[in-house]
């Protein structure tokens, strides 16, 4: 694995861990409004990190993610959906980085 790919993958994995920690804290505290604000701050930081380490295009794509509106009247479920859209992107990106950096990949 090249150093650039390893660094990019490490950044993506760290941001996934931070997102999971934010989600757990929010669901434990049951304060989804504060949680959504923390996710917005995390998203801005993550977009900048992705731009720096993975590339401008991936950073822009991540920054442009807009969660679908939810009409469940369940704030916990809506927050989980918000986290899920960012988590899904990062998991796909991590998988792509890991596969493309393997020998023969």
DRENTORKOL-3810 file (N, C-alpha, C; in nm, 4 decimals):
REM DRENTORKOL-3810
@n.u->0.0860; n.v->-0.1177; n.w->0.0000; ca.u->0.0000; ca.v->0.0000; ca.w->0.0000; c.u->0.0897; c.v->0.1228; c.w->0.0000
@n.u->0.0620; n.v->0.2147; n.w->-0.0895; ca.u->0.1429; ca.v->0.3360; ca.w->-0.0926; c.u->0.1120; c.v->0.4209; c.w->0.0300
@n.u->0.2059; n.v->0.5074; n.w->0.0637; ca.u->0.1875; ca.v->0.5945; ca.w->0.1798; c.u->0.0654; c.v->0.6848; c.w->0.1647
@n.u->0.0438; n.v->0.7366; n.w->0.0425; ca.u->-0.0718; ca.v->0.8239; ca.w->0.0193; c.u->-0.2021; c.v->0.7480; c.w->0.0400
@n.u->-0.2114; n.v->0.6278; n.w->-0.0134; ca.u->-0.3329; ca.v->0.5462; ca.w->0.0030; c.u->-0.3515; c.v->0.5075; c.w->0.1491
@n.u->-0.2429; n.v->0.4711; n.w->0.2149; ca.u->-0.2522; ca.v->0.4334; ca.w->0.3565; c.u->-0.2978; c.v->0.5518; c.w->0.4405
@n.u->-0.2456; n.v->0.6685; n.w->0.4114; ca.u->-0.2857; ca.v->0.7900; ca.w->0.4842; c.u->-0.4326; c.v->0.8223; c.w->0.4577
@n.u->-0.4731; n.v->0.8144; n.w->0.3327; ca.u->-0.6130; ca.v->0.8413; ca.w->0.2972; c.u->-0.7068; c.v->0.7443; c.w->0.3669
@n.u->-0.6714; n.v->0.6175; n.w->0.3653; ca.u->-0.7545; ca.v->0.5159; ca.w->0.4303; c.u->-0.7608; c.v->0.5390; c.w->0.5802
@n.u->-0.6498; n.v->0.5767; n.w->0.6403; ca.u->-0.6471; ca.v->0.6048; ca.w->0.7845; c.u->-0.7369; c.v->0.7243; c.w->0.8177
@n.u->-0.7354; n.v->0.8267; n.w->0.7347; ca.u->-0.8208; ca.v->0.9437; ca.w->0.7567; c.u->-0.9670; c.v->0.9040; c.w->0.7478
@n.u->-1.0031; n.v->0.8271; n.w->0.6465; ca.u->-1.1423; ca.v->0.7847; ca.w->0.6290; c.u->-1.1869; c.v->0.7007; c.w->0.7488
@n.u->-1.1037; n.v->0.6099; n.w->0.7915; ca.u->-1.1399; ca.v->0.5249; ca.w->0.9067; c.u->-1.1525; c.v->0.6070; c.w->1.0347
@n.u->-1.0652; n.v->0.7054; n.w->1.0529; ca.u->-1.0733; ca.v->0.7911; ca.w->1.1716; c.u->-1.2029; c.v->0.8729; c.w->1.1704
@n.u->-1.2396; n.v->0.9229; n.w->1.0538; ca.u->-1.3626; ca.v->1.0011; ca.w->1.0446; c.u->-1.4863; c.v->0.9138; c.w->1.0659
@n.u->-1.4804; n.v->0.7903; n.w->1.0224; ca.u->-1.5894; ca.v->0.6966; ca.w->1.0510; c.u->-1.6020; c.v->0.6741; c.w->1.2010
@n.u->-1.4900; n.v->0.6566; n.w->1.2668; ca.u->-1.4917; ca.v->0.6354; ca.w->1.4122; c.u->-1.5472; c.v->0.7588; c.w->1.4838
@n.u->-1.5085; n.v->0.8777; n.w->1.4390; ca.u->-1.5609; ca.v->1.0007; ca.w->1.4990; c.u->-1.7117; c.v->1.0113; c.w->1.4784
@n.u->-1.7585; n.v->0.9772; n.w->1.3586; ca.u->-1.9019; ca.v->0.9827; ca.w->1.3302; c.u->-1.9779; c.v->0.8839; c.w->1.4184
@n.u->-1.9247; n.v->0.7647; n.w->1.4327; ca.u->-1.9895; ca.v->0.6652; ca.w->1.5187; c.u->-1.9954; c.v->0.7128; c.w->1.6634
@n.u->-1.8888; n.v->0.7763; n.w->1.7101; ca.u->-1.8866; ca.v->0.8284; ca.w->1.8472; c.u->-1.9900; c.v->0.9403; c.w->1.8641
@n.u->-2.0010; n.v->1.0280; n.w->1.7647; ca.u->-2.1022; ca.v->1.1343; ca.w->1.7695; c.u->-2.2431; c.v->1.0750; c.w->1.7750
@n.u->-2.2659; n.v->0.9750; n.w->1.6935; ca.u->-2.3980; ca.v->0.9120; ca.w->1.6891; c.u->-2.4308; c.v->0.8457; c.w->1.8222
@n.u->-2.3365; n.v->0.7732; n.w->1.8777; ca.u->-2.3598; ca.v->0.7063; ca.w->2.0063; c.u->-2.3883; c.v->0.8077; c.w->2.1162
@n.u->-2.3102; n.v->0.9154; n.w->2.1203; ca.u->-2.3302; ca.v->1.0177; ca.w->2.2231; c.u->-2.4685; c.v->1.0812; c.w->2.2082
@n.u->-2.5053; n.v->1.1126; n.w->2.0857; ca.u->-2.6343; ca.v->1.1776; ca.w->2.0613; c.u->-2.7497; c.v->1.0875; c.w->2.1003
@n.u->-2.7437; n.v->0.9621; n.w->2.0625; ca.u->-2.8527; ca.v->0.8703; ca.w->2.0942; c.u->-2.8575; c.v->0.8396; c.w->2.2439
@n.u->-2.7428; n.v->0.8458; n.w->2.3089; ca.u->-2.7388; ca.v->0.8258; ca.w->2.4542; c.u->-2.7976; c.v->0.9472; c.w->2.5263
@n.u->-2.7626; n.v->1.0673; n.w->2.4786; ca.u->-2.8108; ca.v->1.1914; ca.w->2.5404; c.u->-2.9536; c.v->1.2262; c.w->2.4997
@n.u->-2.9982; n.v->1.1689; n.w->2.3899; ca.u->-3.1304; ca.v->1.1984; ca.w->2.3332; c.u->-3.1473; c.v->1.3457; c.w->2.2981
@n.u->-3.0388; n.v->1.4077; n.w->2.2521; ca.u->-3.0431; ca.v->1.5467; ca.w->2.2093; c.u->-3.0039; c.v->1.5511; c.w->2.0621
@n.u->-3.1023; n.v->1.5243; n.w->1.9762; ca.u->-3.0737; ca.v->1.5138; ca.w->1.8335; c.u->-3.0428; c.v->1.6485; c.w->1.7683
@n.u->-3.0925; n.v->1.7558; n.w->1.8247; ca.u->-3.0632; ca.v->1.8877; ca.w->1.7676; c.u->-2.9153; c.v->1.9205; c.w->1.7860
@n.u->-2.8650; n.v->1.9027; n.w->1.9072; ca.u->-2.7217; ca.v->1.9245; ca.w->1.9310; c.u->-2.6392; c.v->1.8243; c.w->1.8506
@n.u->-2.6877; n.v->1.7021; n.w->1.8395; ca.u->-2.6179; ca.v->1.6000; ca.w->1.7615; c.u->-2.6080; c.v->1.6389; c.w->1.6149
@n.u->-2.7162; n.v->1.6906; n.w->1.5587; ca.u->-2.7149; ca.v->1.7332; ca.w->1.4187; c.u->-2.6169; c.v->1.8481; c.w->1.3980
@n.u->-2.6090; n.v->1.9382; n.w->1.4955; ca.u->-2.5124; ca.v->2.0481; ca.w->1.4866; c.u->-2.3691; c.v->1.9946; c.w->1.4902
@n.u->-2.3449; n.v->1.8971; n.w->1.5777; ca.u->-2.2101; ca.v->1.8363; ca.w->1.5833; c.u->-2.1783; c.v->1.7624; c.w->1.4543
@n.u->-2.2769; n.v->1.6970; n.w->1.3945; ca.u->-2.2548; ca.v->1.6262; ca.w->1.2683; c.u->-2.2222; c.v->1.7275; c.w->1.1580
@n.u->-2.2870; n.v->1.8418; n.w->1.1578; ca.u->-2.2576; ca.v->1.9446; ca.w->1.0576; c.u->-2.1127; c.v->1.9930; c.w->1.0709
@n.u->-2.0681; n.v->2.0165; n.w->1.1928; ca.u->-1.9285; ca.v->2.0572; ca.w->1.2150; c.u->-1.8336; c.v->1.9458; c.w->1.1710
@n.u->-1.8682; n.v->1.8219; n.w->1.2061; ca.u->-1.7865; ca.v->1.7062; ca.w->1.1676; c.u->-1.7816; c.v->1.6952; c.w->1.0152
@n.u->-1.8970; n.v->1.7143; n.w->0.9491; ca.u->-1.9033; ca.v->1.7035; ca.w->0.8025; c.u->-1.8111; c.v->1.8058; c.w->0.7369
@n.u->-1.8118; n.v->1.9288; n.w->0.7848; ca.u->-1.7259; ca.v->2.0324; ca.w->0.7273; c.u->-1.5783; c.v->1.9968; c.w->0.7436
@n.u->-1.5430; n.v->1.9490; n.w->0.8611; ca.u->-1.4042; ca.v->1.9077; ca.w->0.8865; c.u->-1.3668; c.v->1.7885; c.w->0.7983
@n.u->-1.4587; n.v->1.6943; n.w->0.7870; ca.u->-1.4325; ca.v->1.5741; ca.w->0.7077; c.u->-1.4171; c.v->1.6079; c.w->0.5598
@n.u->-1.5003; n.v->1.6974; n.w->0.5087; ca.u->-1.4885; ca.v->1.7385; ca.w->0.3677; c.u->-1.3508; c.v->1.7977; c.w->0.3408
@n.u->-1.3028; n.v->1.8804; n.w->0.4329; ca.u->-1.1699; ca.v->1.9403; ca.w->0.4168; c.u->-1.0605; c.v->1.8327; c.w->0.4220
@n.u->-1.0725; n.v->1.7394; n.w->0.5137; ca.u->-0.9739; ca.v->1.6317; ca.w->0.5241; c.u->-0.9738; c.v->1.5432; c.w->0.3995
@n.u->-1.0914; n.v->1.5112; n.w->0.3490; ca.u->-1.0995; ca.v->1.4295; ca.w->0.2273; c.u->-1.0390; c.v->1.5025; c.w->0.1090
@n.u->-1.0655; n.v->1.6311; n.w->0.0982; ca.u->-1.0082; ca.v->1.7104; ca.w->-0.0099; c.u->-0.8560; c.v->1.7077; c.w->-0.0030
@n.u->-0.8040; n.v->1.7190; n.w->0.1179; ca.u->-0.6586; ca.v->1.7214; ca.w->0.1386; c.u->-0.5937; c.v->1.5861; c.w->0.1143
@n.u->-0.6565; n.v->1.4782; n.w->0.1598; ca.u->-0.5907; ca.v->1.3477; ca.w->0.1560; c.u->-0.6346; c.v->1.2569; c.w->0.0413
@n.u->-0.7621; n.v->1.2595; n.w->0.0064; ca.u->-0.8129; ca.v->1.1689; ca.w->-0.0966; c.u->-0.8199; c.v->1.2385; c.w->-0.2318
@n.u->-0.8543; n.v->1.3656; n.w->-0.2305; ca.u->-0.8609; ca.v->1.4397; ca.w->-0.3555; c.u->-0.9764; c.v->1.5382; c.w->-0.3549
@n.u->-0.9608; n.v->1.6405; n.w->-0.4352; ca.u->-1.0597; ca.v->1.7475; ca.w->-0.4405; c.u->-1.1980; c.v->1.6949; c.w->-0.4774
@n.u->-1.2034; n.v->1.6073; n.w->-0.5772; ca.u->-1.3327; ca.v->1.5569; ca.w->-0.6245; c.u->-1.4088; c.v->1.4838; c.w->-0.5144
@n.u->-1.3415; n.v->1.3967; n.w->-0.4416; ca.u->-1.4081; ca.v->1.3224; ca.w->-0.3333; c.u->-1.4533; c.v->1.4166; c.w->-0.2225
@n.u->-1.3726; n.v->1.5172; n.w->-0.1924; ca.u->-1.4115; ca.v->1.6153; ca.w->-0.0919; c.u->-1.5352; c.v->1.6920; c.w->-0.1322
@n.u->-1.5422; n.v->1.7295; n.w->-0.2599; ca.u->-1.6587; ca.v->1.8023; ca.w->-0.3099; c.u->-1.7840; c.v->1.7154; c.w->-0.3106
@n.u->-1.7682; n.v->1.5902; n.w->-0.3507; ca.u->-1.8819; ca.v->1.4983; ca.w->-0.3511; c.u->-1.9337; c.v->1.4795; c.w->-0.2091
@n.u->-1.8430; n.v->1.4609; n.w->-0.1147; ca.u->-1.8839; ca.v->1.4426; ca.w->0.0245; c.u->-1.9550; c.v->1.5674; c.w->0.0763
@n.u->-1.8996; n.v->1.6842; n.w->0.0482; ca.u->-1.9583; ca.v->1.8097; ca.w->0.0962; c.u->-2.0972; c.v->1.8327; c.w->0.0374
@n.u->-2.1227; n.v->1.7778; n.w->-0.0807; ca.u->-2.2502; ca.v->1.7992; ca.w->-0.1480; c.u->-2.3590; c.v->1.7014; c.w->-0.1038
@n.u->-2.3265; n.v->1.6058; n.w->-0.0196; ca.u->-2.4269; ca.v->1.5089; ca.w->0.0249; c.u->-2.5375; c.v->1.5822; c.w->0.0999
@n.u->-2.6583; n.v->1.5600; n.w->0.0575; ca.u->-2.7757; ca.v->1.6166; ca.w->0.1229; c.u->-2.8658; c.v->1.5015; c.w->0.1657
@n.u->-2.8837; n.v->1.4829; n.w->0.2941; ca.u->-2.9710; ca.v->1.3747; ca.w->0.3405; c.u->-3.1135; c.v->1.3952; c.w->0.2910
@n.u->-3.1788; n.v->1.2852; n.w->0.2626; ca.u->-3.3186; ca.v->1.2916; ca.w->0.2201; c.u->-3.4050; c.v->1.3375; c.w->0.3360
@n.u->-3.5086; n.v->1.4135; n.w->0.3050; ca.u->-3.5993; ca.v->1.4531; ca.w->0.4132; c.u->-3.6694; c.v->1.3302; c.w->0.4711
@n.u->-3.6917; n.v->1.3350; n.w->0.5990; ca.u->-3.7550; ca.v->1.2239; ca.w->0.6669; c.u->-3.8843; c.v->1.2724; c.w->0.7314
@n.u->-3.9849; n.v->1.1913; n.w->0.7225; ca.u->-4.1158; ca.v->1.2288; ca.w->0.7770; c.u->-4.1639; c.v->1.1253; c.w->0.8783
@n.u->-4.0724; n.v->1.0764; n.w->0.9593; ca.u->-4.1088; ca.v->0.9684; ca.w->1.0512; c.u->-4.1646; c.v->1.0186; c.w->1.1831
@n.u->-4.1427; n.v->1.1451; n.w->1.2157; ca.u->-4.1798; ca.v->1.2000; ca.w->1.3466; c.u->-4.1062; c.v->1.1303; c.w->1.4600
@n.u->-3.9951; n.v->1.0674; n.w->1.4282; ca.u->-3.9099; ca.v->1.0020; ca.w->1.5274; c.u->-3.7712; c.v->1.0648; c.w->1.5124
@n.u->-3.7368; n.v->1.1538; n.w->1.6052; ca.u->-3.6108; ca.v->1.2280; ca.w->1.5933; c.u->-3.4892; c.v->1.1362; c.w->1.5964
@n.u->-3.4959; n.v->1.0297; n.w->1.6740; ca.u->-3.3850; ca.v->0.9350; ca.w->1.6790; c.u->-3.3641; c.v->0.8669; c.w->1.5451
@n.u->-3.4729; n.v->0.8274; n.w->1.4823; ca.u->-3.4643; ca.v->0.7624; ca.w->1.3517; c.u->-3.4150; c.v->0.8599; c.w->1.2450
@n.u->-3.4616; n.v->0.9823; n.w->1.2510; ca.u->-3.4164; ca.v->1.0843; ca.w->1.1558; c.u->-3.2671; c.v->1.1122; c.w->1.1726
@n.u->-3.2202; n.v->1.1172; n.w->1.2965; ca.u->-3.0786; ca.v->1.1404; ca.w->1.3217; c.u->-2.9966; c.v->1.0218; c.w->1.2700
@n.u->-3.0455; n.v->0.9017; n.w->1.2939; ca.u->-2.9760; ca.v->0.7823; ca.w->1.2463; c.u->-2.9662; c.v->0.7819; c.w->1.0939
@n.u->-3.0708; n.v->0.8278; n.w->1.0256; ca.u->-3.0682; ca.v->0.8374; ca.w->0.8796; c.u->-2.9663; c.v->0.9416; c.w->0.8337
@n.u->-2.9574; n.v->1.0525; n.w->0.9053; ca.u->-2.8589; ca.v->1.1567; ca.w->0.8749; c.u->-2.7173; c.v->1.0996; c.w->0.8827
@n.u->-2.6890; n.v->1.0316; n.w->0.9917; ca.u->-2.5572; ca.v->0.9706; ca.w->1.0101; c.u->-2.5322; c.v->0.8649; c.w->0.9032
@n.u->-2.6356; n.v->0.7895; n.w->0.8705; ca.u->-2.6226; ca.v->0.6815; ca.w->0.7732; c.u->-2.5795; c.v->0.7270; c.w->0.6359
@n.u->-2.6260; n.v->0.8419; n.w->0.5911; ca.u->-2.5882; ca.v->0.8868; ca.w->0.4568; c.u->-2.4385; c.v->0.9192; c.w->0.4498
@n.u->-2.3843; n.v->0.9771; n.w->0.5540; ca.u->-2.2403; ca.v->1.0064; ca.w->0.5563; c.u->-2.1591; c.v->0.8799; c.w->0.5790
@n.u->-2.2083; n.v->0.7947; n.w->0.6656; ca.u->-2.1389; ca.v->0.6696; ca.w->0.6965; c.u->-2.1279; c.v->0.5817; c.w->0.5714
@n.u->-2.2359; n.v->0.5743; n.w->0.4967; ca.u->-2.2383; ca.v->0.4927; ca.w->0.3754; c.u->-2.1326; c.v->0.5393; c.w->0.2753
@n.u->-2.1239; n.v->0.6696; n.w->0.2543; ca.u->-2.0242; ca.v->0.7241; ca.w->0.1624; c.u->-1.8834; c.v->0.6874; c.w->0.2086
@n.u->-1.8559; n.v->0.7073; n.w->0.3373; ca.u->-1.7212; ca.v->0.6805; ca.w->0.3888; c.u->-1.6872; c.v->0.5317; c.w->0.3845
@n.u->-1.7835; n.v->0.4455; n.w->0.4120; ca.u->-1.7587; ca.v->0.3010; ca.w->0.4042; c.u->-1.7251; c.v->0.2596; c.w->0.2610
@n.u->-1.7984; n.v->0.3135; n.w->0.1646; ca.u->-1.7713; ca.v->0.2835; ca.w->0.0242; c.u->-1.6336; c.v->0.3349; c.w->-0.0157
@n.u->-1.6012; n.v->0.4555; n.w->0.0274; ca.u->-1.4705; ca.v->0.5134; ca.w->-0.0036; c.u->-1.3581; c.v->0.4310; c.w->0.0592
@n.u->-1.3748; n.v->0.3903; n.w->0.1850; ca.u->-1.2731; ca.v->0.3088; ca.w->0.2522; c.u->-1.2533; c.v->0.1766; c.w->0.1793
@n.u->-1.3619; n.v->0.1146; n.w->0.1382; ca.u->-1.3530; ca.v->-0.0117; ca.w->0.0653; c.u->-1.2785; c.v->0.0076; c.w->-0.0666
@n.u->-1.3097; n.v->0.1141; n.w->-0.1367; ca.u->-1.2431; ca.v->0.1438; ca.w->-0.2634; c.u->-1.0932; c.v->0.1685; c.w->-0.2424
@n.u->-1.0593; n.v->0.2457; n.w->-0.1424; ca.u->-0.9186; ca.v->0.2734; ca.w->-0.1133; c.u->-0.8430; c.v->0.1469; c.w->-0.0761
@n.u->-0.9060; n.v->0.0623; n.w->0.0042; ca.u->-0.8408; ca.v->-0.0616; ca.w->0.0473; c.u->-0.8202; c.v->-0.1564; c.w->-0.0713
@n.u->-0.9194; n.v->-0.1679; n.w->-0.1576; ca.u->-0.9094; ca.v->-0.2575; ca.w->-0.2721; c.u->-0.8102; c.v->-0.2086; c.w->-0.3771
@n.u->-0.8102; n.v->-0.0794; n.w->-0.4026; ca.u->-0.7223; ca.v->-0.0251; ca.w->-0.5055; c.u->-0.5764; c.v->-0.0236; c.w->-0.4639
@n.u->-0.5517; n.v->-0.0392; n.w->-0.3349; ca.u->-0.4139; ca.v->-0.0356; ca.w->-0.2876; c.u->-0.3556; c.v->-0.1741; c.w->-0.2666
@n.u->-0.4365; n.v->-0.2778; n.w->-0.2862; ca.u->-0.3850; ca.v->-0.4142; ca.w->-0.2713; c.u->-0.3073; c.v->-0.4532; c.w->-0.3966
@n.u->-0.2100; n.v->-0.5415; n.w->-0.3811; ca.u->-0.1329; ca.v->-0.5856; ca.w->-0.4980; c.u->-0.2257; c.v->-0.6450; c.w->-0.6027
@n.u->-0.2069; n.v->-0.6020; n.w->-0.7269; ca.u->-0.2883; ca.v->-0.6523; ca.w->-0.8363; c.u->-0.4235; c.v->-0.5855; c.w->-0.8439
@n.u->-0.4500; n.v->-0.4806; n.w->-0.7561; ca.u->-0.5814; ca.v->-0.4182; ca.w->-0.7557; c.u->-0.5874; c.v->-0.2865; c.w->-0.8150
END
